Amino acid sequence: MSAAEHLCLALDVPTVERAESWVRRTQGAFSVYKIGLQLFLAEGPTVVERVIAAGAHRAPPIFGFFF
């Protein structure tokens, strides 16, 4: 197992654009991305789709709960 398989990046940022940017810049370094509550409430459920489209290989957990 690689180190990336054990790491999660918390996307506790104010906009979906910044979250997408973080995902693109860190592809391969993290296996899971956590979408923060503030971001989810501001952007709605489409933030999940956009984070995955930006390059997250696994569906991210929301608020720390996997779905």
ZIZIKA-V855826 format. One record per residue. N is the residue number from 1. D_FIRST is the distance of its C-alpha to the first C-alpha in Angstrom with 1 decimal. Layout:
N/D_FIRST
N/D_FIRST
This chain:
1/0.0
2/3.8
3/6.7
4/8.2
5/6.6
6/8.4
7/11.5
8/14.7
9/17.8
10/21.1
11/23.6
12/26.6
13/28.9
14/32.4
15/32.2
16/30.1
17/30.7
18/28.9
19/26.0
20/25.8
21/26.0
22/23.1
23/20.9
24/22.1
25/21.7
26/18.1
27/16.6
28/13.1
29/12.8
30/12.5
31/11.4
32/14.5
33/18.0
34/20.6
35/24.2
36/26.6
37/29.7
38/32.2
39/30.6
40/30.5
41/34.1
42/35.3
43/33.8
44/33.6
45/31.1
46/31.1
47/28.8
48/25.9
49/26.9
50/27.3
51/23.9
52/22.3
53/24.7
54/23.8
55/20.3
56/18.2
57/16.2
58/16.2
59/19.5
60/19.5
61/20.7
62/24.3
63/25.3
64/22.1
65/22.7
66/20.5
67/22.7
